[in-house]
Amino acid sequence: MTPRRDTNWWGWGDPAVTAALDDEALAVLRERIGDLEPWPLATGIEDFALPPAEPLPAALSEAVGVENVFTAKEHRLRHATGRGYADLARLRDGRLEAAPDAVVAPPDAAALRRAIEVCAAEGIAVVPFGGGTSVVGGVEPLRGAHPRLISLDLGALREVEVDPRSMTARLGAGLRGPEAEAALGEAGFTLGHFPQSFEYATIGGFAATRSAGQASSGYGRFDALVTALRLCAPAGDLETPETPHSAAGPALRELAIGSEGVLGAIPEVTVRVRPAPAVRRYEAWIAESFEAGGEIVRAMAQGAGLPDVVRVSDEEETRGSLALSGPRGLAGRAFAGYLGARRRRDGALIVIGLEGDEESVARRRALAVRALRAGGAAHLGQAAGRSWEHGRFHGPYLRDTLMGMGALVETLETAHTWSRLGELHAAVGAAIRGALDGQGTPGLVFCHLSHAYPDGASLYFTFIARGRRGAELEQWAAVKRAACEAIVAHGGTITHHHAVGRDHAPYMKAEVGETGLELLRAAKERLDPAGIMNPGKLLP
Ligand SMILES: Cc1cc2nc3c(=O)[nH]c(=O)nc-3n(C[C@H](O)[C@H](O)[C@H](O)COP(=O)(O)OP(=O)(O)OC[C@H]3O[C@@H](n4cnc5c(N)ncnc54)[C@H](O)[C@@H]3O)c2cc1C
């Protein structure tokens, strides 16, 4: 099957979709980050220069079928990067130093096994590729010690087998989020996994990166949904049993989840599913401050229970979201009046979402409303919540627009315990602001709290600044480094859900310690003795 080519090669998603900012938003942006110099694409796909491809052995074509090996420039280019700012900056500038020699798309799990065996025997590096939405350099074609490299596109593995009685489903790695949801929906179920990249990321990618979705506070992170999986490693297949739980030693399933392609490729996973919700209710509230909003979420998580979606924007993100895309004109003035009357003009926006049957949504909402009111939040109604719900997969298109205008736009995330979340929020925010100032490009730094647990929550930062023309990657690297160092210094995790990839690998020692690293290296050496699987990722 030909690898998919339906997405924008230099940006996000559907090439027909664009996002625009109105004059009011542009004025705010100009006031806060200065004048921008437009950053057009340096080249079209036809003129994009890629390094020459190394020839690959005939045994590889024989393993998967010659019709499943793709060496055309467009395929190599589409598999050469993920979708982080640094990836998009290099595509925009028309400069890629590396690309796979070929894209190999096994039509089934047996062909996948044969392909990995040939690559192991021939010393060819293999980068498993799902939707290519990694934002941490996860699909970067790093060769390590190997002169040849393939991108192993798992997009053809799209089988679905639902077990309605057990409420589980076996899902092929190559299914995108909407494809999996559509197939489950036909049987009356949902997976409930909705990361912002939902429309283009795949089931295999979700498992390989320990992804978390926007509704993970209710449905659970992807790792919590997986009951069993198969890992196709060079040394053999690791298959975990389909049982609800097992006490047979440490969970090997957990070794494969989050392994980011460095141990092998995951052809399929079995997941728990839920009845498709009859009711979806999204609404917005506003707390007095980010701290007060966090306390409300903590009370929910440690008490009556969390809504499926819960997120609290800090004051800067609340102000920024309202300025860039809030209500305008008469509606805007009425909204400002409403906030003023409740003394919440500088408050923190809270979005909650509840999904399920009518009775459970009503019951859980009543508990959530009690916590919100007890914490001093004011109701903003369903329209604002619905507008967040409807726009929730649209943000990445706005990033393309902002980059085209000449802005640096990036996101990063972490998590910590409730006791240290405030400290982490202040430290990372200050590090990003300081680094942007240091580059001579002061910017907007937004944060929201999401993915809440009884013991803590994640923090998600977005920053927007004027791009330093010609030095975009250096500017990005300086800010990213400052943020990562602040996270590590304050004991946060280097990633709550974006994974490690290439960008966070240097911080893995701080995360798991020297013994932890040795253990991961030992697993890799056992499963991938030739070191062909995704070199340069996860492990420093
Ligand atoms: C705009 C945007 C928003 C995002 N929002 C979220 C979010 O809300 N939550 C979240 O968790 N993440 C988010 N991400 C990050 C990304 O979408 C996730 O990491 C996602 O799980 C990656 O899936 P993918 O199929 O695109 O994997 P890819 O990007 O193709 O690969 C990611 C990593 O997994 C490996 N891999 C992929 N498939 C397999 C497989 N079958 N077997 C073994 N290894 C494999 C790759 O080698 C690579 O190391 C976002 C990214 C973008 C660009």
The ligand as a MOL file (V3000), in Angstrom:
LIG
                    3D

  0  0  0     0  0            999 V3000
M  V30 BEGIN CTAB
M  V30 COUNTS 53 58 0 0 0
M  V30 BEGIN ATOM
M  V30 1 C 0.1350 19.4850 16.7440 0
M  V30 2 C 0.5030 18.3220 17.6080 0
M  V30 3 C -0.2290 18.0570 18.7520 0
M  V30 4 C 0.1070 16.9800 19.5640 0
M  V30 5 N -0.6660 16.7200 20.6580 0
M  V30 6 C -0.3870 15.6460 21.4290 0
M  V30 7 C -1.2030 15.3330 22.5430 0
M  V30 8 O -2.2080 15.9900 22.8130 0
M  V30 9 N -0.8830 14.2460 23.2830 0
M  V30 10 C 0.1970 13.4740 22.9650 0
M  V30 11 O 0.4230 12.4860 23.6520 0
M  V30 12 N 1.0090 13.7720 21.9400 0
M  V30 13 C 0.7390 14.8160 21.1520 0
M  V30 14 N 1.5330 15.1090 20.0850 0
M  V30 15 C 2.7190 14.2860 19.8050 0
M  V30 16 C 2.4530 13.0940 18.8640 0
M  V30 17 O 1.2760 13.3060 18.1110 0
M  V30 18 C 2.3420 11.8060 19.6660 0
M  V30 19 O 3.6200 11.4860 20.1650 0
M  V30 20 C 1.7940 10.6230 18.8810 0
M  V30 21 O 1.5740 9.5660 19.7770 0
M  V30 22 C 2.7150 10.1520 17.7810 0
M  V30 23 O 1.9940 9.2510 16.9630 0
M  V30 24 P 2.4490 9.0080 15.4610 0
M  V30 25 O 1.6550 7.8990 14.9300 0
M  V30 26 O 2.4280 10.2550 14.6950 0
M  V30 27 O 3.9560 8.5170 15.6710 0
M  V30 28 P 5.2480 8.9780 14.9180 0
M  V30 29 O 5.4450 10.4380 15.0300 0
M  V30 30 O 5.2700 8.3830 13.5740 0
M  V30 31 O 6.3550 8.2430 15.8130 0
M  V30 32 C 6.5940 8.6520 17.1490 0
M  V30 33 C 7.6260 7.6990 17.7670 0
M  V30 34 O 7.0600 6.4030 17.9050 0
M  V30 35 C 7.7400 5.4460 17.0900 0
M  V30 36 N 6.6980 4.6200 16.4880 0
M  V30 37 C 5.6160 5.0250 15.7650 0
M  V30 38 N 4.8370 3.9740 15.4700 0
M  V30 39 C 5.4390 2.8780 16.0000 0
M  V30 40 C 5.1210 1.5000 16.0370 0
M  V30 41 N 4.0240 1.0190 15.4800 0
M  V30 42 N 5.9800 0.6570 16.6760 0
M  V30 43 C 7.0900 1.1240 17.2800 0
M  V30 44 N 7.4350 2.4200 17.2710 0
M  V30 45 C 6.6120 3.2910 16.6520 0
M  V30 46 C 8.5540 6.2550 16.1000 0
M  V30 47 O 9.7210 5.5820 15.7000 0
M  V30 48 C 8.8600 7.5060 16.9230 0
M  V30 49 O 9.9460 7.2760 17.7700 0
M  V30 50 C 1.2250 16.1770 19.2420 0
M  V30 51 C 1.9520 16.4480 18.0780 0
M  V30 52 C 1.5900 17.5080 17.2710 0
M  V30 53 C 2.3700 17.7640 16.0230 0
M  V30 END ATOM
M  V30 BEGIN BOND
M  V30 1 1 1 2
M  V30 2 1 2 3
M  V30 3 2 2 52
M  V30 4 2 3 4
M  V30 5 1 4 5
M  V30 6 1 4 50
M  V30 7 2 5 6
M  V30 8 1 6 7
M  V30 9 1 6 13
M  V30 10 2 7 8
M  V30 11 1 7 9
M  V30 12 1 9 10
M  V30 13 2 10 11
M  V30 14 1 10 12
M  V30 15 2 12 13
M  V30 16 1 13 14
M  V30 17 1 14 15
M  V30 18 1 14 50
M  V30 19 1 15 16
M  V30 20 1 16 17
M  V30 21 1 16 18
M  V30 22 1 18 19
M  V30 23 1 18 20
M  V30 24 1 20 21
M  V30 25 1 20 22
M  V30 26 1 22 23
M  V30 27 1 23 24
M  V30 28 2 24 25
M  V30 29 1 24 26
M  V30 30 1 24 27
M  V30 31 1 27 28
M  V30 32 2 28 29
M  V30 33 1 28 30
M  V30 34 1 28 31
M  V30 35 1 31 32
M  V30 36 1 32 33
M  V30 37 1 33 34
M  V30 38 1 33 48
M  V30 39 1 34 35
M  V30 40 1 35 36
M  V30 41 1 35 46
M  V30 42 1 36 37
M  V30 43 1 36 45
M  V30 44 2 37 38
M  V30 45 1 38 39
M  V30 46 1 39 40
M  V30 47 2 39 45
M  V30 48 1 40 41
M  V30 49 2 40 42
M  V30 50 1 42 43
M  V30 51 2 43 44
M  V30 52 1 44 45
M  V30 53 1 46 47
M  V30 54 1 46 48
M  V30 55 1 48 49
M  V30 56 2 50 51
M  V30 57 1 51 52
M  V30 58 1 52 53
M  V30 END BOND
M  V30 END CTAB
M  END
